[in-house]
Amino acid sequence: MSRVCELTGKAVMSGNNVSHALNRTRRKFRPNLTKVTLLSDILGQAIKMRISTHALRSVEHNGGLDNYLVKASEGTLSLKARRVKKLIKKKMAAAA
């Protein structure tokens, strides 16, 4: 399983550890990923995802998974998230 957030697309970055003597050694900056179960109000079901804690805060700030996915661009979303977004949009269109 790759270390990529399913909602924001955050992935592993590389850089340097720099000592006091300015010696540089390569290192990895890994995103803080957590396995969470998010509830979709429109679909009426729970969805398991592996997202970063930053994305979890963004979901809560936007008022839930449904609102976040409707506003999110498809370029950053994973395949699973894009499928859920499509289902949400279909249910919203049917309800309107």
N, C-alpha and C positions, 0 to 999 in steps of 0.2 A: 504494500500500500504506500503510495507516494505521500510525501509530507506537503500537501497542498490543501488550503482551505477551500471547501466546496462553494462558498458564497462569494468570497472576495478574491480568490485566486492567489492569495499570499503563499509564497513558496520559500524554499531554502535559499538564502543568499550567502555569498562567500566574501571574506575580507581578511584582514590581518589582525593578529594580536601584536601590539607594539609595546615593547618593554621600555623601561626607563632609559636604557642605552640605545634605544631606537632599533633594536633587533626586531625583524618582522617574521612572523610565522603564520602560515595560512590557517584559517579557522572557518567554521560554518555558523551562520546565524539562522537558527531554526525557529519557525513560527510556533506560538503557544497554541497547539491544537488540542481540542477536547471533543469527546464523543458526547453529543447531546441529542435529546429527543424533543423536537419542537412541535407544538400543536398548531394545526391549521384549522382556523375557525370555519372557513368556507368549505373545505373538503370534509371536515369533521373527523379527521384522523391524525395520528401522531406520525411524524417523519423523523427517522434517525439520520443524523448527519455528522460529519467530522469537520468542525469549523474552528476558527481561531477565536480567542476570547474577545478580541476587538470586534469581530463580526457579530458575536453574541450580544455585545453591548449595542451595536448598531440595530440589530433586530428588535431589541427591547425599546430603543429610542424611537423607532419608526412605528411602534404599535403592534408588533407581531410579525410572524413569518409572511403572512399574506401581503401585507402592505410593503414589506421590504422587497419581496420578490417582484411585485408589480412595478416598483420604482427602479429596480436594479437593471443594469445593462446586461445583455446576454453574453457579452464577451468575457466577463469575469466569472460567470456561473459555470459550474460543472454540468455534465450531461444529466445527472440525476436532478439537480436543481432546476435546469431548464425544462425538464419534463413536468416537474411539480408546478412550475410557473405557468406552463401551457394548460394544465388541468385547472388551475385557479382561474385563469382568464376565461376558459370555456364555461366554468360554473358561474362566474360573474356575468358573462354575456347572457347566459340562459336565465338568470334571475332578473335581469333588467328588461 
